[in-house]
Amino acid sequence: MTNTQNSFDPAQSHEAPLTAEENKLRLAARAEELARNLEEAVDVENQVEVTTFQIGQSVYAFESRMIGEISTVKAITPLPGTPSFIDGLIYLRGQIITLVSLHKLLDLQSNAPMKGSHAILAKSSELFLAFRVDQVLDVINVSRSSIDLSRQGLNSVYIDYVMGVVDNFTIVLDLAKLMADPRLIIDDK
C-alpha cells in the first residue's frame, strides 16, 4: 500500500464537498457548541448543592456537604432539664444523638407531630446533632450567584444563620454557624 491509498480523498466520499458558506456555518455551530460546553463547566463550579426541607409553611435549605444523613424520627427519649428546643435523644445505628427541634431553636411555626418528622444529621468539630424538621423535600443545585444575600424581611431571631434566599423563596441556612450556636452546648456545671 502506498500513502495515497490511506489518505482521505474527498472525491471518493459519498458526500458532496461543502461550499465555503456551508463550511462556515458548520464551524460556527461547532464553536457555539464548544462555548456552551465551556459555560456549563464553569457553571458547575458556581453551583452549590442544597437539601431543602419544610418547617411549617416555609421552605429552608442546608448545604448538602454539611449533612451526614437524613432519617425519619421514630422513638425519642425525653431529656429532662434541657432547653425547650432539645426534643430528646434518638438512637441511630448504634449512636445516641441529641435531637434539636429546628423550629423551636429558630422560633418558627410548625404543626407537624414529632414522630414521623425527619432528622437531618450534621457533625461539626464539637457536636454531632440531629435537627428535626417537618419534611425533607429535595436535593437541588443552585447557582451561588442566584442566592440573594440581602436578608431583608426575614425573622430577626434567625437572621444570623441565613446565608441568603434562593429565587423560589427557599431560605438557605448556614449550618456551620448554626452548629456553632452556644445555646447548643449544654454545660451542666
VMD Tcl script that builds the backbone (N, CA, C; Angstrom):
set m [mol new atoms 567]
animate dup $m
set s [atomselect $m all]
$s set {name element resname resid chain x y z} {
  {N N MET 1 A 0.839 -1.182 0.000}
  {CA C MET 1 A 0.000 0.000 0.000}
  {C C MET 1 A 0.880 1.240 0.000}
  {N N THR 2 A 0.397 2.225 -0.666}
  {CA C THR 2 A 1.105 3.499 -0.681}
  {C C THR 2 A 0.355 4.491 0.174}
  {N N ASN 3 A 0.997 5.585 0.480}
  {CA C ASN 3 A 0.383 6.605 1.316}
  {C C ASN 3 A -0.844 7.213 0.677}
  {N N THR 4 A -0.908 7.245 -0.615}
  {CA C THR 4 A -2.070 7.840 -1.273}
  {C C THR 4 A -3.311 6.999 -1.074}
  {N N GLN 5 A -3.151 5.708 -0.876}
  {CA C GLN 5 A -4.316 4.854 -0.659}
  {C C GLN 5 A -4.899 5.027 0.739}
  {N N ASN 6 A -4.099 5.397 1.727}
  {CA C ASN 6 A -4.568 5.560 3.100}
  {C C ASN 6 A -5.095 6.948 3.383}
  {N N SER 7 A -4.754 7.920 2.592}
  {CA C SER 7 A -5.181 9.284 2.878}
  {C C SER 7 A -6.632 9.488 2.452}
  {N N PHE 8 A -7.272 10.493 3.051}
  {CA C PHE 8 A -8.668 10.797 2.759}
  {C C PHE 8 A -8.750 11.492 1.414}
  {N N ASP 9 A -9.620 11.012 0.587}
  {CA C ASP 9 A -9.815 11.614 -0.734}
  {C C ASP 9 A -11.270 12.076 -0.817}
  {N N PRO 10 A -11.521 13.422 -0.786}
  {CA C PRO 10 A -12.891 13.909 -0.833}
  {C C PRO 10 A -13.643 13.455 -2.074}
  {N N ALA 11 A -12.937 13.163 -3.114}
  {CA C ALA 11 A -13.606 12.720 -4.346}
  {C C ALA 11 A -14.237 11.351 -4.154}
  {N N GLN 12 A -13.661 10.535 -3.266}
  {CA C GLN 12 A -14.199 9.202 -3.017}
  {C C GLN 12 A -15.305 9.222 -1.956}
  {N N SER 13 A -15.518 10.342 -1.291}
  {CA C SER 13 A -16.546 10.458 -0.275}
  {C C SER 13 A -17.918 10.450 -0.921}
  {N N HIS 14 A -18.894 9.897 -0.197}
  {CA C HIS 14 A -20.259 9.856 -0.700}
  {C C HIS 14 A -20.948 11.202 -0.565}
  {N N GLU 15 A -20.402 12.066 0.308}
  {CA C GLU 15 A -20.991 13.385 0.494}
  {C C GLU 15 A -20.343 14.365 -0.480}
  {N N ALA 16 A -21.140 15.270 -0.933}
  {CA C ALA 16 A -20.601 16.317 -1.796}
  {C C ALA 16 A -19.766 17.254 -0.941}
  {N N PRO 17 A -18.704 17.807 -1.470}
  {CA C PRO 17 A -17.885 18.728 -0.690}
  {C C PRO 17 A -18.717 19.939 -0.268}
  {N N LEU 18 A -18.374 20.485 0.907}
  {CA C LEU 18 A -19.101 21.631 1.429}
  {C C LEU 18 A -18.697 22.894 0.684}
  {N N THR 19 A -19.677 23.737 0.503}
  {CA C THR 19 A -19.367 25.047 -0.064}
  {C C THR 19 A -18.714 25.867 1.041}
  {N N ALA 20 A -18.149 26.969 0.680}
  {CA C ALA 20 A -17.496 27.840 1.655}
  {C C ALA 20 A -18.508 28.307 2.704}
  {N N GLU 21 A -19.721 28.631 2.282}
  {CA C GLU 21 A -20.758 29.091 3.200}
  {C C GLU 21 A -21.189 27.965 4.147}
  {N N GLU 22 A -21.366 26.735 3.632}
  {CA C GLU 22 A -21.748 25.598 4.468}
  {C C GLU 22 A -20.648 25.277 5.480}
  {N N ASN 23 A -19.409 25.347 5.039}
  {CA C ASN 23 A -18.281 25.095 5.927}
  {C C ASN 23 A -18.237 26.140 7.043}
  {N N LYS 24 A -18.505 27.393 6.694}
  {CA C LYS 24 A -18.520 28.481 7.671}
  {C C LYS 24 A -19.629 28.259 8.709}
  {N N LEU 25 A -20.816 27.847 8.247}
  {CA C LEU 25 A -21.932 27.571 9.150}
  {C C LEU 25 A -21.628 26.392 10.075}
  {N N ARG 26 A -21.027 25.344 9.518}
  {CA C ARG 26 A -20.682 24.169 10.319}
  {C C ARG 26 A -19.662 24.538 11.402}
  {N N LEU 27 A -18.647 25.318 11.037}
  {CA C LEU 27 A -17.638 25.735 12.009}
  {C C LEU 27 A -18.247 26.635 13.089}
  {N N ALA 28 A -19.172 27.508 12.703}
  {CA C ALA 28 A -19.843 28.382 13.674}
  {C C ALA 28 A -20.672 27.549 14.652}
  {N N ALA 29 A -21.349 26.515 14.149}
  {CA C ALA 29 A -22.153 25.643 15.016}
  {C C ALA 29 A -21.260 24.883 15.995}
  {N N ARG 30 A -20.117 24.410 15.515}
  {CA C ARG 30 A -19.180 23.707 16.400}
  {C C ARG 30 A -18.637 24.651 17.475}
  {N N ALA 31 A -18.294 25.875 17.072}
  {CA C ALA 31 A -17.774 26.861 18.026}
  {C C ALA 31 A -18.828 27.180 19.081}
  {N N GLU 32 A -20.078 27.303 18.660}
  {CA C GLU 32 A -21.171 27.581 19.592}
  {C C GLU 32 A -21.344 26.434 20.588}
  {N N GLU 33 A -21.259 25.199 20.105}
  {CA C GLU 33 A -21.391 24.036 20.984}
  {C C GLU 33 A -20.242 23.968 21.979}
  {N N LEU 34 A -19.028 24.235 21.523}
  {CA C LEU 34 A -17.873 24.234 22.429}
  {C C LEU 34 A -18.009 25.332 23.483}
  {N N ALA 35 A -18.494 26.493 23.097}
  {CA C ALA 35 A -18.693 27.591 24.049}
  {C C ALA 35 A -19.748 27.219 25.084}
  {N N ARG 36 A -20.827 26.563 24.644}
  {CA C ARG 36 A -21.892 26.140 25.551}
  {C C ARG 36 A -21.346 25.119 26.553}
  {N N ASN 37 A -20.525 24.174 26.079}
  {CA C ASN 37 A -19.930 23.183 26.980}
  {C C ASN 37 A -19.012 23.847 27.996}
  {N N LEU 38 A -18.267 24.870 27.575}
  {CA C LEU 38 A -17.397 25.595 28.482}
  {C C LEU 38 A -18.214 26.351 29.525}
  {N N GLU 39 A -19.321 26.984 29.109}
  {CA C GLU 39 A -20.197 27.690 30.045}
  {C C GLU 39 A -20.772 26.730 31.073}
  {N N GLU 40 A -21.159 25.531 30.638}
  {CA C GLU 40 A -21.711 24.537 31.557}
  {C C GLU 40 A -20.654 24.093 32.558}
  {N N ALA 41 A -19.411 23.932 32.107}
  {CA C ALA 41 A -18.329 23.527 33.006}
  {C C ALA 41 A -18.060 24.616 34.036}
  {N N VAL 42 A -18.054 25.867 33.617}
  {CA C VAL 42 A -17.843 26.977 34.543}
  {C C VAL 42 A -19.023 27.081 35.490}
  {N N ASP 43 A -20.253 26.869 34.982}
  {CA C ASP 43 A -21.450 26.973 35.801}
  {C C ASP 43 A -21.470 25.907 36.899}
  {N N VAL 44 A -20.952 24.712 36.625}
  {CA C VAL 44 A -20.912 23.644 37.623}
  {C C VAL 44 A -20.059 24.082 38.808}
  {N N GLU 45 A -18.962 24.800 38.553}
  {CA C GLU 45 A -18.110 25.288 39.633}
  {C C GLU 45 A -18.830 26.336 40.470}
  {N N ASN 46 A -19.806 27.009 39.888}
  {CA C ASN 46 A -20.549 28.060 40.564}
  {C C ASN 46 A -21.784 27.505 41.278}
  {N N GLN 47 A -21.997 26.203 41.205}
  {CA C GLN 47 A -23.181 25.570 41.788}
  {C C GLN 47 A -22.915 25.133 43.219}
  {N N VAL 48 A -23.954 25.147 44.004}
  {CA C VAL 48 A -23.910 24.596 45.348}
  {C C VAL 48 A -25.115 23.669 45.497}
  {N N GLU 49 A -24.874 22.481 46.034}
  {CA C GLU 49 A -25.956 21.515 46.239}
  {C C GLU 49 A -26.558 21.758 47.614}
  {N N VAL 50 A -27.875 21.914 47.644}
  {CA C VAL 50 A -28.567 22.139 48.912}
  {C C VAL 50 A -29.666 21.099 49.097}
  {N N THR 51 A -29.924 20.779 50.352}
  {CA C THR 51 A -31.023 19.888 50.712}
  {C C THR 51 A -32.129 20.771 51.263}
  {N N THR 52 A -33.293 20.704 50.616}
  {CA C THR 52 A -34.403 21.556 51.027}
  {C C THR 52 A -35.323 20.785 51.973}
  {N N PHE 53 A -35.905 21.529 52.901}
  {CA C PHE 53 A -36.811 20.927 53.868}
  {C C PHE 53 A -37.868 21.949 54.261}
  {N N GLN 54 A -38.920 21.430 54.836}
  {CA C GLN 54 A -40.051 22.278 55.203}
  {C C GLN 54 A -40.212 22.322 56.717}
  {N N ILE 55 A -40.483 23.534 57.212}
  {CA C ILE 55 A -40.890 23.742 58.600}
  {C C ILE 55 A -42.109 24.638 58.516}
  {N N GLY 56 A -43.245 24.131 58.974}
  {CA C GLY 56 A -44.491 24.876 58.815}
  {C C GLY 56 A -44.798 25.031 57.334}
  {N N GLN 57 A -45.067 26.253 56.916}
  {CA C GLN 57 A -45.372 26.511 55.503}
  {C C GLN 57 A -44.160 27.015 54.721}
  {N N SER 58 A -43.017 27.147 55.376}
  {CA C SER 58 A -41.830 27.713 54.729}
  {C C SER 58 A -40.840 26.630 54.331}
  {N N VAL 59 A -40.035 26.949 53.314}
  {CA C VAL 59 A -39.022 26.026 52.813}
  {C C VAL 59 A -37.645 26.604 53.131}
  {N N TYR 60 A -36.796 25.748 53.674}
  {CA C TYR 60 A -35.440 26.114 54.068}
  {C C TYR 60 A -34.475 25.139 53.397}
  {N N ALA 61 A -33.185 25.427 53.519}
  {CA C ALA 61 A -32.177 24.536 52.943}
  {C C ALA 61 A -30.877 24.634 53.726}
  {N N PHE 62 A -30.146 23.526 53.723}
  {CA C PHE 62 A -28.772 23.464 54.214}
  {C C PHE 62 A -27.903 23.047 53.039}
  {N N GLU 63 A -26.642 23.459 53.044}
  {CA C GLU 63 A -25.713 22.934 52.048}
  {C C GLU 63 A -25.566 21.440 52.292}
  {N N SER 64 A -25.706 20.657 51.251}
  {CA C SER 64 A -25.688 19.193 51.388}
  {C C SER 64 A -24.351 18.675 51.892}
  {N N ARG 65 A -23.274 19.357 51.585}
  {CA C ARG 65 A -21.947 18.881 52.000}
  {C C ARG 65 A -21.801 18.837 53.524}
  {N N MET 66 A -22.659 19.559 54.228}
  {CA C MET 66 A -22.603 19.615 55.684}
  {C C MET 66 A -23.459 18.532 56.343}
  {N N ILE 67 A -24.260 17.835 55.542}
  {CA C ILE 67 A -25.209 16.853 56.078}
  {C C ILE 67 A -24.614 15.459 55.996}
  {N N GLY 68 A -24.689 14.744 57.107}
  {CA C GLY 68 A -24.184 13.378 57.130}
  {C C GLY 68 A -25.224 12.361 56.702}
  {N N GLU 69 A -26.469 12.589 57.121}
  {CA C GLU 69 A -27.521 11.607 56.861}
  {C C GLU 69 A -28.877 12.245 57.132}
  {N N ILE 70 A -29.909 11.640 56.565}
  {CA C ILE 70 A -31.289 12.053 56.831}
  {C C ILE 70 A -32.047 10.809 57.260}
  {N N SER 71 A -32.833 10.945 58.335}
  {CA C SER 71 A -33.544 9.793 58.870}
  {C C SER 71 A -34.935 10.211 59.309}
  {N N THR 72 A -35.832 9.258 59.339}
  {CA C THR 72 A -37.164 9.503 59.884}
  {C C THR 72 A -37.092 9.365 61.400}
  {N N VAL 73 A -37.728 10.299 62.105}
  {CA C VAL 73 A -37.733 10.263 63.564}
  {C C VAL 73 A -38.747 9.213 64.006}
  {N N LYS 74 A -38.300 8.272 64.819}
  {CA C LYS 74 A -39.191 7.222 65.314}
  {C C LYS 74 A -39.351 7.370 66.817}
  {N N ALA 75 A -38.488 6.768 67.582}
  {CA C ALA 75 A -38.582 6.833 69.044}
  {C C ALA 75 A -37.672 7.936 69.576}
  {N N ILE 76 A -38.222 8.752 70.477}
  {CA C ILE 76 A -37.472 9.846 71.087}
  {C C ILE 76 A -37.480 9.641 72.597}
  {N N THR 77 A -36.305 9.680 73.189}
  {CA C THR 77 A -36.191 9.594 74.634}
  {C C THR 77 A -36.083 11.012 75.183}
  {N N PRO 78 A -37.055 11.439 75.993}
  {CA C PRO 78 A -37.007 12.801 76.544}
  {C C PRO 78 A -35.758 13.009 77.405}
  {N N LEU 79 A -35.299 14.224 77.429}
  {CA C LEU 79 A -34.111 14.568 78.197}
  {C C LEU 79 A -34.465 15.717 79.139}
  {N N PRO 80 A -34.823 15.392 80.403}
  {CA C PRO 80 A -35.261 16.429 81.346}
  {C C PRO 80 A -34.147 17.437 81.647}
  {N N GLY 81 A -34.571 18.660 81.954}
  {CA C GLY 81 A -33.621 19.686 82.363}
  {C C GLY 81 A -32.871 20.339 81.222}
  {N N THR 82 A -33.343 20.151 80.004}
  {CA C THR 82 A -32.681 20.762 78.848}
  {C C THR 82 A -33.574 21.871 78.294}
  {N N PRO 83 A -33.007 22.738 77.476}
  {CA C PRO 83 A -33.832 23.793 76.872}
  {C C PRO 83 A -34.975 23.206 76.044}
  {N N SER 84 A -36.009 24.005 75.820}
  {CA C SER 84 A -37.211 23.523 75.119}
  {C C SER 84 A -36.932 23.088 73.680}
  {N N PHE 85 A -35.873 23.578 73.067}
  {CA C PHE 85 A -35.585 23.197 71.675}
  {C C PHE 85 A -34.898 21.834 71.576}
  {N N ILE 86 A -34.533 21.227 72.704}
  {CA C ILE 86 A -33.982 19.869 72.703}
  {C C ILE 86 A -35.159 18.913 72.853}
  {N N ASP 87 A -35.477 18.196 71.771}
  {CA C ASP 87 A -36.600 17.253 71.812}
  {C C ASP 87 A -36.266 16.016 72.632}
  {N N GLY 88 A -34.998 15.648 72.666}
  {CA C GLY 88 A -34.575 14.460 73.392}
  {C C GLY 88 A -33.448 13.769 72.664}
  {N N LEU 89 A -33.359 12.463 72.883}
  {CA C LEU 89 A -32.297 11.663 72.269}
  {C C LEU 89 A -32.911 10.645 71.318}
  {N N ILE 90 A -32.200 10.382 70.232}
  {CA C ILE 90 A -32.596 9.305 69.318}
  {C C ILE 90 A -31.438 8.331 69.212}
  {N N TYR 91 A -31.771 7.098 68.929}
  {CA C TYR 91 A -30.777 6.049 68.778}
  {C C TYR 91 A -30.746 5.667 67.304}
  {N N LEU 92 A -29.586 5.848 66.677}
  {CA C LEU 92 A -29.473 5.575 65.251}
  {C C LEU 92 A -28.145 4.900 64.953}
  {N N ARG 93 A -28.225 3.705 64.421}
  {CA C ARG 93 A -27.054 2.935 64.020}
  {C C ARG 93 A -25.983 2.842 65.120}
  {N N GLY 94 A -26.457 2.545 66.325}
  {CA C GLY 94 A -25.539 2.342 67.439}
  {C C GLY 94 A -25.065 3.615 68.110}
  {N N GLN 95 A -25.596 4.763 67.710}
  {CA C GLN 95 A -25.188 6.027 68.317}
  {C C GLN 95 A -26.383 6.721 68.959}
  {N N ILE 96 A -26.115 7.372 70.068}
  {CA C ILE 96 A -27.127 8.184 70.741}
  {C C ILE 96 A -26.883 9.628 70.311}
  {N N ILE 97 A -27.914 10.254 69.745}
  {CA C ILE 97 A -27.761 11.575 69.138}
  {C C ILE 97 A -28.807 12.517 69.725}
  {N N THR 98 A -28.390 13.738 70.036}
  {CA C THR 98 A -29.308 14.759 70.521}
  {C C THR 98 A -30.159 15.259 69.363}
  {N N LEU 99 A -31.469 15.283 69.581}
  {CA C LEU 99 A -32.407 15.751 68.567}
  {C C LEU 99 A -32.827 17.185 68.914}
  {N N VAL 100 A -32.492 18.114 68.019}
  {CA C VAL 100 A -32.793 19.533 68.211}
  {C C VAL 100 A -33.970 19.899 67.313}
  {N N SER 101 A -34.985 20.483 67.899}
  {CA C SER 101 A -36.132 20.960 67.120}
  {C C SER 101 A -35.734 22.274 66.466}
  {N N LEU 102 A -35.543 22.246 65.159}
  {CA C LEU 102 A -35.100 23.448 64.457}
  {C C LEU 102 A -36.148 24.553 64.535}
  {N N HIS 103 A -37.434 24.163 64.513}
  {CA C HIS 103 A -38.458 25.216 64.574}
  {C C HIS 103 A -38.475 25.905 65.940}
  {N N LYS 104 A -38.200 25.175 67.001}
  {CA C LYS 104 A -38.146 25.809 68.325}
  {C C LYS 104 A -36.867 26.638 68.487}
  {N N LEU 105 A -35.752 26.111 67.996}
  {CA C LEU 105 A -34.478 26.820 68.107}
  {C C LEU 105 A -34.526 28.167 67.386}
  {N N LEU 106 A -35.179 28.181 66.219}
  {CA C LEU 106 A -35.228 29.402 65.411}
  {C C LEU 106 A -36.542 30.160 65.549}
  {N N ASP 107 A -37.384 29.734 66.475}
  {CA C ASP 107 A -38.663 30.395 66.744}
  {C C ASP 107 A -39.550 30.443 65.490}
  {N N LEU 108 A -39.745 29.252 64.883}
  {CA C LEU 108 A -40.565 29.124 63.680}
  {C C LEU 108 A -41.854 28.382 64.019}
  {N N GLN 109 A -42.874 28.584 63.211}
  {CA C GLN 109 A -44.151 27.901 63.404}
  {C C GLN 109 A -44.106 26.513 62.763}
  {N N SER 110 A -44.592 25.516 63.494}
  {CA C SER 110 A -44.687 24.163 62.962}
  {C C SER 110 A -45.844 23.454 63.637}
  {N N ASN 111 A -46.613 22.742 62.845}
  {CA C ASN 111 A -47.744 21.971 63.371}
  {C C ASN 111 A -47.515 20.474 63.239}
  {N N ALA 112 A -46.356 20.097 62.745}
  {CA C ALA 112 A -46.096 18.685 62.480}
  {C C ALA 112 A -45.875 17.914 63.778}
  {N N PRO 113 A -46.364 16.687 63.848}
  {CA C PRO 113 A -46.099 15.865 65.028}
  {C C PRO 113 A -44.625 15.463 65.065}
  {N N MET 114 A -44.134 15.181 66.258}
  {CA C MET 114 A -42.730 14.837 66.392}
  {C C MET 114 A -42.394 13.537 65.669}
  {N N LYS 115 A -43.205 12.500 65.925}
  {CA C LYS 115 A -42.949 11.221 65.265}
  {C C LYS 115 A -43.349 11.327 63.806}
  {N N GLY 116 A -42.509 10.776 62.949}
  {CA C GLY 116 A -42.761 10.827 61.514}
  {C C GLY 116 A -42.113 12.029 60.841}
  {N N SER 117 A -41.607 12.954 61.651}
  {CA C SER 117 A -40.863 14.063 61.060}
  {C C SER 117 A -39.476 13.539 60.682}
  {N N HIS 118 A -38.647 14.390 60.156}
  {CA C HIS 118 A -37.332 13.961 59.687}
  {C C HIS 118 A -36.221 14.587 60.520}
  {N N ALA 119 A -35.116 13.858 60.613}
  {CA C ALA 119 A -33.928 14.343 61.305}
  {C C ALA 119 A -32.810 14.490 60.286}
  {N N ILE 120 A -32.213 15.677 60.262}
  {CA C ILE 120 A -31.057 15.943 59.409}
  {C C ILE 120 A -29.839 15.892 60.321}
  {N N LEU 121 A -28.990 14.908 60.109}
  {CA C LEU 121 A -27.826 14.714 60.961}
  {C C LEU 121 A -26.639 15.502 60.443}
  {N N ALA 122 A -25.994 16.205 61.350}
  {CA C ALA 122 A -24.849 17.032 60.981}
  {C C ALA 122 A -23.785 16.919 62.053}
  {N N LYS 123 A -22.532 17.053 61.627}
  {CA C LYS 123 A -21.420 16.929 62.555}
  {C C LYS 123 A -20.465 18.103 62.349}
  {N N SER 124 A -20.076 18.705 63.465}
  {CA C SER 124 A -19.045 19.735 63.418}
  {C C SER 124 A -17.856 19.190 64.207}
  {N N SER 125 A -16.862 20.018 64.403}
  {CA C SER 125 A -15.703 19.553 65.171}
  {C C SER 125 A -16.068 19.292 66.630}
  {N N GLU 126 A -17.123 19.960 67.115}
  {CA C GLU 126 A -17.502 19.816 68.521}
  {C C GLU 126 A -18.777 19.015 68.762}
  {N N LEU 127 A -19.687 19.012 67.787}
  {CA C LEU 127 A -21.013 18.442 68.023}
  {C C LEU 127 A -21.423 17.452 66.932}
  {N N PHE 128 A -22.261 16.507 67.356}
  {CA C PHE 128 A -22.943 15.617 66.421}
  {C C PHE 128 A -24.412 15.691 66.795}
  {N N LEU 129 A -25.215 16.344 65.947}
  {CA C LEU 129 A -26.617 16.608 66.268}
  {C C LEU 129 A -27.530 16.157 65.142}
  {N N ALA 130 A -28.796 15.993 65.501}
  {CA C ALA 130 A -29.850 15.769 64.518}
  {C C ALA 130 A -30.822 16.935 64.648}
  {N N PHE 131 A -31.117 17.579 63.536}
  {CA C PHE 131 A -32.076 18.686 63.531}
  {C C PHE 131 A -33.410 18.165 63.020}
  {N N ARG 132 A -34.444 18.297 63.843}
  {CA C ARG 132 A -35.770 17.828 63.447}
  {C C ARG 132 A -36.452 18.873 62.586}
  {N N VAL 133 A -36.936 18.426 61.427}
  {CA C VAL 133 A -37.695 19.280 60.505}
  {C C VAL 133 A -38.986 18.548 60.168}
  {N N ASP 134 A -39.981 19.283 59.662}
  {CA C ASP 134 A -41.263 18.653 59.339}
  {C C ASP 134 A -41.117 17.627 58.224}
  {N N GLN 135 A -40.423 18.032 57.151}
  {CA C GLN 135 A -40.312 17.146 55.993}
  {C C GLN 135 A -39.097 17.545 55.171}
  {N N VAL 136 A -38.327 16.556 54.717}
  {CA C VAL 136 A -37.236 16.812 53.779}
  {C C VAL 136 A -37.838 16.731 52.384}
  {N N LEU 137 A -37.544 17.738 51.565}
  {CA C LEU 137 A -38.194 17.839 50.266}
  {C C LEU 137 A -37.344 17.321 49.108}
  {N N ASP 138 A -36.150 17.891 48.945}
  {CA C ASP 138 A -35.399 17.597 47.730}
  {C C ASP 138 A -33.942 17.994 47.908}
  {N N VAL 139 A -33.112 17.505 47.005}
  {CA C VAL 139 A -31.726 17.955 46.887}
  {C C VAL 139 A -31.628 18.622 45.526}
  {N N ILE 140 A -31.205 19.891 45.527}
  {CA C ILE 140 A -31.149 20.650 44.273}
  {C C ILE 140 A -29.816 21.382 44.170}
  {N N ASN 141 A -29.458 21.727 42.959}
  {CA C ASN 141 A -28.291 22.556 42.709}
  {C C ASN 141 A -28.764 23.968 42.439}
  {N N VAL 142 A -28.122 24.925 43.092}
  {CA C VAL 142 A -28.433 26.326 42.849}
  {C C VAL 142 A -27.131 27.046 42.545}
  {N N SER 143 A -27.233 28.052 41.732}
  {CA C SER 143 A -26.085 28.875 41.401}
  {C C SER 143 A -25.782 29.772 42.597}
  {N N ARG 144 A -24.521 29.862 42.960}
  {CA C ARG 144 A -24.145 30.732 44.080}
  {C C ARG 144 A -24.581 32.170 43.806}
  {N N SER 145 A -24.545 32.566 42.549}
  {CA C SER 145 A -24.928 33.944 42.203}
  {C C SER 145 A -26.437 34.163 42.319}
  {N N SER 146 A -27.226 33.078 42.368}
  {CA C SER 146 A -28.681 33.231 42.487}
  {C C SER 146 A -29.141 33.334 43.939}
  {N N ILE 147 A -28.213 33.207 44.883}
  {CA C ILE 147 A -28.566 33.326 46.297}
  {C C ILE 147 A -28.552 34.806 46.662}
  {N N ASP 148 A -29.730 35.325 46.992}
  {CA C ASP 148 A -29.875 36.729 47.366}
  {C C ASP 148 A -29.391 36.894 48.806}
  {N N LEU 149 A -28.365 37.689 48.987}
  {CA C LEU 149 A -27.747 37.848 50.297}
  {C C LEU 149 A -28.338 38.988 51.125}
  {N N SER 150 A -29.362 39.663 50.617}
  {CA C SER 150 A -29.868 40.867 51.284}
  {C C SER 150 A -30.532 40.594 52.637}
  {N N ARG 151 A -31.236 39.495 52.807}
  {CA C ARG 151 A -31.887 39.078 54.054}
  {C C ARG 151 A -33.000 40.021 54.518}
  {N N GLN 152 A -33.438 40.923 53.699}
  {CA C GLN 152 A -34.490 41.864 54.101}
  {C C GLN 152 A -35.809 41.131 54.302}
  {N N GLY 153 A -36.519 41.521 55.355}
  {CA C GLY 153 A -37.835 40.962 55.633}
  {C C GLY 153 A -37.815 39.616 56.325}
  {N N LEU 154 A -36.634 39.135 56.719}
  {CA C LEU 154 A -36.551 37.839 57.386}
  {C C LEU 154 A -36.654 38.004 58.892}
  {N N ASN 155 A -37.029 36.929 59.567}
  {CA C ASN 155 A -37.185 36.905 61.016}
  {C C ASN 155 A -35.859 37.251 61.701}
  {N N SER 156 A -35.875 38.230 62.573}
  {CA C SER 156 A -34.649 38.676 63.236}
  {C C SER 156 A -34.071 37.616 64.176}
  {N N VAL 157 A -34.891 36.660 64.599}
  {CA C VAL 157 A -34.410 35.618 65.507}
  {C C VAL 157 A -33.365 34.743 64.817}
  {N N TYR 158 A -33.559 34.433 63.553}
  {CA C TYR 158 A -32.631 33.527 62.876}
  {C C TYR 158 A -31.826 34.194 61.763}
  {N N ILE 159 A -31.871 35.499 61.651}
  {CA C ILE 159 A -31.199 36.187 60.545}
  {C C ILE 159 A -29.691 35.944 60.528}
  {N N ASP 160 A -29.083 35.745 61.698}
  {CA C ASP 160 A -27.641 35.488 61.753}
  {C C ASP 160 A -27.260 34.161 61.114}
  {N N TYR 161 A -28.215 33.263 60.960}
  {CA C TYR 161 A -27.940 31.940 60.394}
  {C C TYR 161 A -28.301 31.843 58.910}
  {N N VAL 162 A -28.769 32.931 58.327}
  {CA C VAL 162 A -29.213 32.913 56.935}
  {C C VAL 162 A -28.050 33.239 56.014}
  {N N MET 163 A -27.781 32.333 55.064}
  {CA C MET 163 A -26.796 32.607 54.013}
  {C C MET 163 A -27.421 33.503 52.952}
  {N N GLY 164 A -28.690 33.253 52.677}
  {CA C GLY 164 A -29.394 34.024 51.667}
  {C C GLY 164 A -30.691 33.340 51.299}
  {N N VAL 165 A -31.345 33.897 50.290}
  {CA C VAL 165 A -32.625 33.370 49.828}
  {C C VAL 165 A -32.494 33.049 48.344}
  {N N VAL 166 A -32.926 31.849 47.981}
  {CA C VAL 166 A -32.921 31.450 46.577}
  {C C VAL 166 A -34.202 31.969 45.951}
  {N N ASP 167 A -34.171 32.216 44.655}
  {CA C ASP 167 A -35.278 32.884 43.968}
  {C C ASP 167 A -36.644 32.240 44.139}
  {N N ASN 168 A -36.729 31.017 44.569}
  {CA C ASN 168 A -38.047 30.415 44.792}
  {C C ASN 168 A -38.456 30.515 46.267}
  {N N PHE 169 A -37.895 31.483 46.986}
  {CA C PHE 169 A -38.211 31.780 48.387}
  {C C PHE 169 A -37.739 30.704 49.357}
  {N N THR 170 A -36.762 29.934 48.951}
  {CA C THR 170 A -36.141 28.978 49.850}
  {C C THR 170 A -35.057 29.708 50.632}
  {N N ILE 171 A -35.139 29.643 51.953}
  {CA C ILE 171 A -34.157 30.318 52.809}
  {C C ILE 171 A -33.012 29.351 53.081}
  {N N VAL 172 A -31.826 29.711 52.626}
  {CA C VAL 172 A -30.649 28.866 52.802}
  {C C VAL 172 A -29.984 29.238 54.125}
  {N N LEU 173 A -29.957 28.273 55.046}
  {CA C LEU 173 A -29.382 28.489 56.371}
  {C C LEU 173 A -27.934 28.017 56.399}
  {N N ASP 174 A -27.112 28.712 57.154}
  {CA C ASP 174 A -25.699 28.367 57.309}
  {C C ASP 174 A -25.573 27.353 58.447}
  {N N LEU 175 A -25.428 26.105 58.080}
  {CA C LEU 175 A -25.391 25.030 59.070}
  {C C LEU 175 A -24.164 25.132 59.969}
  {N N ALA 176 A -23.045 25.579 59.447}
  {CA C ALA 176 A -21.834 25.721 60.264}
  {C C ALA 176 A -22.058 26.763 61.369}
  {N N LYS 177 A -22.692 27.887 61.035}
  {CA C LYS 177 A -22.983 28.908 62.049}
  {C C LYS 177 A -24.002 28.385 63.056}
  {N N LEU 178 A -24.976 27.647 62.561}
  {CA C LEU 178 A -26.000 27.091 63.440}
  {C C LEU 178 A -25.369 26.119 64.441}
  {N N MET 179 A -24.458 25.285 63.974}
  {CA C MET 179 A -23.793 24.310 64.848}
  {C C MET 179 A -22.880 25.009 65.866}
  {N N ALA 180 A -22.465 26.233 65.570}
  {CA C ALA 180 A -21.600 26.981 66.485}
  {C C ALA 180 A -22.404 27.794 67.505}
  {N N ASP 181 A -23.729 27.717 67.459}
  {CA C ASP 181 A -24.570 28.462 68.389}
  {C C ASP 181 A -24.265 27.993 69.815}
  {N N PRO 182 A -23.873 28.905 70.696}
  {CA C PRO 182 A -23.526 28.494 72.072}
  {C C PRO 182 A -24.689 27.878 72.832}
  {N N ARG 183 A -25.927 28.120 72.410}
  {CA C ARG 183 A -27.074 27.512 73.099}
  {C C ARG 183 A -27.104 25.999 72.929}
  {N N LEU 184 A -26.417 25.489 71.905}
  {CA C LEU 184 A -26.433 24.050 71.650}
  {C C LEU 184 A -25.457 23.287 72.555}
  {N N ILE 185 A -24.572 24.003 73.192}
  {CA C ILE 185 A -23.629 23.355 74.110}
  {C C ILE 185 A -24.177 23.531 75.519}
  {N N ILE 186 A -24.610 22.412 76.074}
  {CA C ILE 186 A -25.227 22.453 77.399}
  {C C ILE 186 A -24.172 22.018 78.404}
  {N N ASP 187 A -23.838 22.935 79.274}
  {CA C ASP 187 A -22.825 22.683 80.285}
  {C C ASP 187 A -23.531 22.494 81.620}
  {N N ASP 188 A -23.360 21.348 82.237}
  {CA C ASP 188 A -24.082 21.063 83.476}
  {C C ASP 188 A -23.335 21.523 84.730}
  {N N LYS 189 A -22.336 22.369 84.592}
  {CA C LYS 189 A -21.579 22.859 85.747}
  {C C LYS 189 A -22.381 23.808 86.574}
}
mol reanalyze $m
mol bondsrecalc $m
mol representation Tube
mol addrep $m
